[in-house]
């Protein structure tokens, strides 16, 4: 205020301002009041209060209270359950109502303790709602705990004994009970038999490894065991092929055993000793005969005969030496002929010599017949071949030559 020079004018009072109303707005006009004049010349002046003042009325913060956040088990989303009752405290007399339904969200879906929960969803209504900035309740925290994941369905394949305890696993029937669709979690597993030995329904101990972004969100209950068989590996008896003359008892037979695994050998992996036998004997006819192996036992192996065993032994016809031919001729004229005239059936020799006589002396035709025939002559005699030599027997109508008298 500026009065005229020399006038006695004093500005008194306390200035005050009033907005046109209480409501929030910008550049609101302010009416100034409260100033007055005093002094000898005060009556000479009309006091005009200051005009043109403006200011803003901004919203007051209105805080939501009364909510709580609850812990939850991991479920692959970030939604948080809120409890309690939302409330606000507006200025007395203002027409404000808290509306809406409060909801909460964790910062992410993953397992953790004291995770921040952000509340939202409350709104304001009423005549004075626009004068307030609603602040959702802050400071809420809660836990997300791991979900249970049960692993089942892992199986181990049966295997043939191979000298180690490793097991091959099959995940075709794997079940991950509790795994939420879309979560990234993968399993790889290894298995070991209790030991390397052959047996049925052997326990296989499982070791599982898990990868993926969501592994930590689960409390995994592993499948720890399954069962499978280790079957015996095959060991093959392989007979050594050998040839003898028919009319002789087969001599020493031999062979080998193959099929051992993991560096194992006959000693330490088997019990007993290999033996080799044949059904062929001194009276067997020329031909092929089996040589079979036996004599061994083994917990981790089974035994089979080699493919060649069925014909490993060959009996071949022998050829009589000259002395035998001569003796046979002598025998035929001096011993056999009288008998043949009374018993004309054929007389069989050994596998090396065959003596035959036709049963029809008139036409001289040959008709061989076994000495075992029911009508054969039962002629049993023996003679020495040369002085002190081996004996040649005629047994049941057959000629049995000593082994030394048979040659290739």
C-alpha positions as CSV (number, residue, x, y, z in Angstrom):
1,X,0.0,0.0,0.0
2,X,1.3,3.4,-0.9
3,X,-0.5,6.5,0.6
4,X,0.1,10.2,-0.5
5,X,3.1,11.8,0.9
6,X,2.4,13.4,4.2
7,X,-0.8,11.5,4.8
8,X,-1.1,9.6,8.1
9,X,-2.2,6.1,6.9
10,X,-1.4,2.8,8.5
11,X,-2.2,-0.7,7.0
12,X,-3.5,-2.9,9.8
13,X,-5.1,-6.3,10.1
14,X,-4.0,-9.7,9.0
15,X,-4.5,-10.7,5.4
16,X,-6.3,-14.0,4.7
17,X,-7.3,-15.8,1.6
18,X,-10.1,-18.0,0.6
19,X,-10.5,-20.3,-2.4
20,X,-13.9,-20.3,-4.1
21,X,-14.5,-23.8,-2.7
22,X,-12.6,-26.6,-1.0
23,X,-12.3,-28.9,-4.0
24,X,-9.1,-29.9,-5.8
25,X,-8.2,-27.9,-8.8
26,X,-5.4,-25.9,-10.3
27,X,-5.1,-22.1,-10.6
28,X,-8.0,-21.5,-8.3
29,X,-8.8,-17.8,-7.5
30,X,-8.1,-16.7,-4.0
31,X,-10.0,-13.9,-2.4
32,X,-7.9,-11.8,0.0
33,X,-9.5,-10.3,3.1
34,X,-8.4,-9.0,6.5
35,X,-6.4,-5.9,5.8
36,X,-7.7,-2.5,7.2
37,X,-6.5,1.2,7.4
38,X,-5.9,3.4,10.4
39,X,-4.4,6.9,11.0
40,X,-5.6,10.5,10.7
41,X,-6.0,10.3,7.0
42,X,-7.4,6.7,6.8
43,X,-10.8,8.0,6.1
44,X,-9.6,9.6,2.9
45,X,-8.8,6.2,1.4
46,X,-10.8,3.2,0.0
47,X,-8.7,0.1,0.8
48,X,-8.8,-2.4,-2.1
49,X,-7.7,-5.9,-1.1
50,X,-5.2,-7.6,-3.3
51,X,-6.7,-9.4,-6.3
52,X,-5.5,-11.8,-8.9
53,X,-4.1,-14.4,-6.6
54,X,-4.4,-18.1,-7.6
55,X,-3.2,-21.4,-6.3
56,X,-3.8,-25.1,-6.6
57,X,-5.5,-27.5,-4.3
58,X,-4.0,-31.0,-4.8
59,X,-5.4,-34.3,-3.7
60,X,-4.8,-35.5,-0.2
61,X,-3.4,-39.0,0.1
62,X,-5.9,-41.5,1.6
63,X,-4.2,-44.7,2.8
64,X,-5.9,-48.1,2.7
65,X,-5.3,-50.1,5.8
66,X,-6.7,-53.3,7.4
67,X,-5.4,-55.9,4.9
68,X,-3.2,-58.9,5.4
69,X,-1.5,-61.2,2.9
70,X,-1.6,-65.0,3.3
71,X,1.2,-67.6,2.6
72,X,0.5,-70.1,-0.2
73,X,1.9,-73.2,-1.8
74,X,3.4,-72.7,-5.2
75,X,0.8,-72.9,-8.0
76,X,2.7,-71.3,-10.9
77,X,1.0,-67.9,-10.6
78,X,1.7,-64.7,-8.7
79,X,-1.8,-64.2,-7.2
80,X,-1.8,-63.5,-3.5
81,X,-4.8,-64.1,-1.2
82,X,-5.6,-61.0,0.9
83,X,-7.4,-61.1,4.2
84,X,-8.8,-58.5,6.6
85,X,-11.0,-55.6,5.7
86,X,-10.0,-52.5,3.7
87,X,-10.5,-49.2,5.4
88,X,-9.7,-45.5,4.8
89,X,-9.8,-42.4,7.1
90,X,-11.1,-39.4,5.2
91,X,-11.4,-35.9,6.6
92,X,-14.3,-35.7,8.9
93,X,-17.4,-34.6,7.1
94,X,-16.2,-35.5,3.7
95,X,-18.4,-37.7,1.6
96,X,-16.0,-40.6,0.8
97,X,-16.7,-44.3,0.4
98,X,-14.1,-47.1,-0.1
99,X,-15.3,-49.4,-2.9
100,X,-13.9,-52.3,-4.9
101,X,-12.4,-55.6,-3.9
102,X,-8.8,-55.7,-2.8
103,X,-6.5,-58.2,-4.5
104,X,-2.8,-59.0,-4.2
105,X,0.1,-60.0,-6.4
106,X,3.5,-61.3,-5.6
107,X,6.4,-59.9,-7.5
108,X,6.7,-63.2,-9.3
109,X,5.4,-66.8,-9.1
110,X,8.4,-68.4,-7.6
111,X,9.0,-69.8,-4.2
112,X,10.4,-67.4,-1.6
113,X,10.0,-66.1,2.0
114,X,8.7,-62.6,2.9
115,X,7.9,-61.8,-0.7
116,X,6.4,-58.4,-1.3
117,X,2.7,-58.4,-2.1
118,X,1.3,-55.5,-4.0
119,X,-2.4,-54.7,-3.2
120,X,-4.8,-53.2,-5.7
121,X,-8.5,-53.1,-6.5
122,X,-9.9,-50.5,-4.0
123,X,-11.5,-47.4,-5.3
124,X,-13.2,-44.3,-3.8
125,X,-16.6,-42.9,-4.4
126,X,-18.7,-40.1,-3.0
127,X,-18.9,-36.3,-3.5
128,X,-15.5,-35.7,-2.1
129,X,-13.7,-38.7,-3.7
130,X,-12.0,-36.5,-6.2
131,X,-10.2,-34.6,-3.5
132,X,-8.2,-37.7,-2.4
133,X,-5.4,-39.8,-3.9
134,X,-6.2,-43.3,-2.8
135,X,-3.0,-45.1,-1.8
136,X,-3.3,-48.9,-1.8
137,X,-2.0,-50.6,1.3
138,X,1.7,-51.1,1.2
139,X,4.1,-53.2,3.3
140,X,2.4,-56.6,2.8
141,X,4.5,-59.7,2.6
142,X,3.9,-63.4,2.5
143,X,5.7,-66.7,1.7
144,X,5.3,-69.0,-1.3
145,X,6.3,-72.5,-0.3
146,X,7.4,-75.5,-2.5
147,X,4.7,-77.7,-4.1
148,X,5.1,-81.5,-3.7
149,X,6.3,-83.4,-6.8
150,X,6.1,-87.2,-6.7
151,X,8.2,-89.2,-9.1
152,X,7.0,-92.7,-10.1
153,X,7.1,-94.9,-13.1
154,X,10.8,-95.3,-13.7
155,X,11.6,-98.8,-14.8
156,X,14.9,-100.7,-15.4
157,X,15.4,-103.1,-18.3
158,X,16.3,-106.7,-17.8
159,X,19.8,-107.5,-19.1
160,X,22.1,-110.4,-19.8
161,X,25.0,-110.7,-17.3
162,X,27.9,-108.6,-18.5
163,X,30.1,-108.4,-15.5
164,X,29.0,-105.0,-14.2
165,X,26.1,-103.6,-12.2
166,X,24.9,-100.9,-14.5
167,X,21.2,-100.7,-15.3
168,X,19.4,-99.2,-18.3
169,X,16.4,-97.1,-17.3
170,X,13.2,-96.6,-19.2
171,X,11.2,-93.3,-18.8
172,X,8.3,-94.3,-21.1
173,X,6.0,-94.6,-18.0
174,X,7.4,-91.8,-16.0
175,X,4.9,-89.9,-13.9
176,X,5.6,-86.5,-12.3
177,X,2.6,-86.2,-10.1
178,X,2.1,-82.5,-9.0
179,X,4.0,-80.9,-11.9
180,X,2.0,-78.0,-13.2
181,X,1.5,-77.7,-17.0
182,X,3.9,-75.4,-18.6
183,X,6.5,-75.5,-15.9
184,X,10.1,-76.2,-17.0
185,X,11.4,-79.3,-15.2
186,X,13.2,-82.3,-16.7
187,X,14.5,-85.5,-15.2
188,X,17.5,-87.6,-16.0
189,X,18.3,-90.7,-14.0
190,X,20.8,-93.5,-13.6
191,X,20.4,-96.9,-12.0
192,X,22.7,-99.5,-10.4
193,X,21.9,-103.1,-9.5
194,X,22.8,-104.1,-6.0
195,X,25.6,-106.2,-7.5
196,X,26.7,-107.6,-10.9
197,X,25.4,-111.2,-10.4
198,X,22.6,-112.9,-12.3
199,X,19.2,-113.1,-10.5
200,X,15.6,-112.3,-10.9
201,X,13.8,-109.2,-9.4
202,X,17.0,-107.5,-8.3
203,X,16.8,-104.2,-6.7
204,X,18.0,-101.3,-8.8
205,X,18.9,-98.1,-6.9
206,X,18.0,-94.9,-8.8
207,X,19.8,-91.6,-8.8
208,X,17.8,-88.7,-10.4
209,X,19.0,-85.3,-11.5
210,X,16.6,-82.4,-12.3
211,X,17.0,-79.4,-14.5
212,X,14.8,-76.5,-15.6
213,X,13.8,-73.1,-14.5
214,X,11.1,-74.3,-12.1
215,X,13.0,-77.1,-10.3
216,X,13.4,-74.9,-7.1
217,X,9.6,-74.5,-6.9
218,X,9.0,-78.1,-6.1
219,X,9.8,-80.4,-3.1
220,X,10.6,-83.5,-5.1
221,X,10.0,-86.9,-3.7
222,X,12.3,-89.2,-5.7
223,X,11.6,-92.7,-6.8
224,X,14.5,-94.4,-5.2
225,X,14.4,-98.0,-6.4
226,X,12.9,-100.4,-9.0
227,X,13.6,-104.0,-9.9
228,X,14.8,-105.9,-12.9
229,X,16.5,-109.2,-13.9
230,X,20.0,-110.0,-14.8
231,X,19.8,-113.2,-16.8
232,X,22.7,-115.7,-17.2
233,X,25.0,-115.2,-20.1
234,X,25.6,-118.2,-22.4
235,X,28.8,-120.2,-22.3
236,X,29.2,-122.5,-25.3
237,X,30.7,-126.0,-25.1
238,X,32.6,-126.4,-28.4
239,X,33.8,-129.9,-29.1
240,X,37.0,-130.4,-31.1
241,X,36.2,-132.3,-34.2
242,X,37.8,-135.8,-34.3
243,X,37.7,-138.9,-36.4
244,X,38.0,-142.6,-35.4
245,X,37.5,-145.9,-37.2
246,X,34.3,-147.7,-36.6
247,X,34.9,-150.9,-34.7
248,X,37.1,-149.0,-32.3
249,X,36.0,-147.3,-29.0
250,X,36.4,-143.6,-29.6
251,X,39.6,-142.2,-27.9
252,X,40.1,-139.1,-25.9
253,X,37.6,-136.3,-26.6
254,X,38.3,-132.6,-26.0
255,X,37.0,-129.1,-26.6
256,X,36.8,-125.6,-25.2
257,X,34.3,-123.3,-23.5
258,X,33.7,-119.8,-24.8
259,X,31.4,-116.8,-24.1
260,X,33.0,-115.3,-21.0
261,X,32.4,-111.6,-20.4
262,X,34.4,-108.7,-18.8
263,X,37.7,-110.6,-18.9
264,X,36.4,-113.5,-16.9
265,X,37.8,-117.0,-17.4
266,X,37.0,-120.6,-16.7
267,X,38.9,-120.4,-13.4
268,X,37.0,-118.2,-11.0
269,X,33.8,-118.1,-13.0
270,X,32.8,-121.7,-13.0
271,X,32.9,-124.8,-10.8
272,X,33.8,-128.3,-11.8
273,X,35.8,-129.4,-14.9
274,X,34.7,-129.8,-18.5
275,X,34.0,-133.3,-19.7
276,X,33.3,-134.5,-23.2
277,X,31.2,-137.6,-24.0
278,X,29.6,-139.3,-27.0
279,X,27.1,-142.1,-27.4
280,X,29.2,-143.7,-30.1
281,X,31.0,-146.9,-29.1
282,X,33.0,-149.7,-30.6
283,X,30.0,-151.3,-32.2
284,X,28.7,-148.0,-33.7
285,X,28.4,-147.9,-37.5
286,X,30.3,-145.4,-39.6
287,X,28.8,-141.9,-39.6
288,X,28.6,-138.6,-37.6
289,X,28.0,-138.5,-33.9
290,X,27.6,-135.8,-31.3
291,X,30.2,-134.9,-28.8
292,X,28.6,-133.1,-25.8
293,X,30.3,-131.0,-23.2
294,X,29.3,-131.1,-19.5
295,X,30.7,-130.9,-16.0
296,X,30.6,-127.2,-15.3
297,X,28.3,-125.0,-13.2
298,X,28.2,-121.2,-12.9
299,X,25.9,-118.8,-11.2
300,X,26.2,-116.1,-13.9
301,X,26.3,-118.4,-16.9
302,X,24.2,-121.0,-18.6
303,X,25.7,-123.7,-20.8
304,X,24.8,-124.5,-24.4
305,X,26.2,-127.0,-26.9
306,X,28.0,-125.5,-29.9
307,X,26.4,-125.9,-33.3
308,X,29.1,-128.2,-34.5
309,X,28.9,-130.5,-31.5
310,X,26.1,-132.5,-33.1
311,X,28.5,-133.9,-35.7
312,X,31.9,-133.4,-34.2
313,X,32.7,-137.2,-34.1
314,X,33.2,-139.0,-37.3
315,X,33.4,-142.8,-37.5
316,X,35.0,-144.0,-40.8
317,X,35.1,-147.5,-42.2
318,X,38.5,-149.3,-41.8
319,X,40.3,-151.3,-44.5
320,X,41.5,-154.8,-43.5
321,X,45.2,-155.4,-43.7
322,X,46.5,-158.3,-45.9
323,X,47.0,-160.7,-42.9
324,X,43.4,-160.1,-42.0
325,X,42.2,-160.8,-45.6
326,X,44.2,-164.0,-45.6
327,X,42.9,-165.1,-42.2
328,X,39.4,-164.3,-43.3
329,X,39.8,-166.4,-46.4
330,X,41.2,-169.2,-44.4
331,X,38.3,-168.9,-41.9
332,X,35.8,-168.9,-44.7
333,X,37.1,-172.2,-46.1
334,X,38.0,-174.0,-42.9
335,X,35.6,-172.8,-40.3
336,X,32.7,-170.9,-41.7
337,X,31.8,-173.0,-44.7
338,X,30.5,-176.1,-42.9
339,X,28.4,-173.9,-40.7
340,X,27.1,-171.9,-43.6
341,X,26.0,-175.1,-45.4
342,X,23.8,-175.9,-42.4
343,X,22.9,-172.3,-41.6
344,X,22.9,-170.4,-44.9
345,X,22.1,-167.0,-43.4
346,X,24.6,-164.2,-43.9
347,X,27.4,-163.8,-41.4
348,X,28.4,-160.2,-40.7
349,X,32.0,-159.2,-40.0
350,X,33.2,-156.1,-38.1
351,X,32.8,-152.7,-39.5
352,X,36.0,-153.4,-41.5
353,X,35.3,-156.9,-42.8
354,X,32.0,-158.2,-44.0
355,X,31.6,-161.9,-44.7
356,X,28.4,-162.9,-46.6
357,X,26.9,-166.1,-47.9
358,X,24.0,-166.5,-50.2
359,X,21.1,-168.4,-48.7
360,X,20.7,-170.0,-52.2
361,X,23.7,-172.1,-52.9
362,X,22.4,-172.9,-56.3
363,X,22.5,-169.5,-57.9
364,X,25.3,-167.9,-55.8
365,X,23.4,-164.5,-55.3
366,X,24.5,-162.3,-52.4
367,X,22.0,-161.5,-49.7
368,X,23.5,-159.6,-46.6
369,X,21.7,-160.1,-43.4
370,X,22.5,-158.9,-39.8
371,X,23.9,-161.3,-37.3
372,X,21.3,-160.0,-34.9
373,X,18.6,-161.4,-37.1
374,X,16.4,-163.8,-35.1
375,X,17.2,-166.6,-37.4
376,X,21.0,-166.0,-37.5
377,X,23.4,-168.7,-36.6
378,X,24.8,-168.5,-33.0
379,X,28.3,-169.3,-33.8
380,X,30.9,-168.5,-31.2
381,X,34.5,-169.6,-31.9
382,X,37.9,-168.1,-31.6
383,X,41.2,-168.6,-33.4
384,X,44.6,-167.2,-33.1
385,X,46.1,-165.2,-35.9
386,X,49.6,-166.5,-36.4
387,X,51.6,-167.7,-33.5
388,X,50.8,-165.9,-30.3
389,X,49.0,-163.2,-32.3
390,X,45.9,-161.3,-31.5
391,X,42.6,-163.2,-31.5
392,X,39.9,-162.9,-34.1
393,X,36.5,-163.8,-32.7
394,X,33.3,-165.0,-34.3
395,X,30.6,-163.8,-32.0
396,X,26.9,-164.6,-32.7
397,X,27.7,-165.0,-36.4
398,X,29.9,-161.9,-36.7
399,X,33.6,-161.4,-37.2
400,X,35.2,-159.1,-34.5
401,X,38.7,-158.0,-35.6
402,X,41.2,-156.6,-33.1
403,X,41.9,-152.9,-33.5
404,X,45.5,-153.6,-34.6
405,X,44.2,-155.5,-37.6
406,X,42.3,-152.5,-39.0
407,X,44.0,-149.8,-41.1
408,X,43.0,-146.9,-43.2
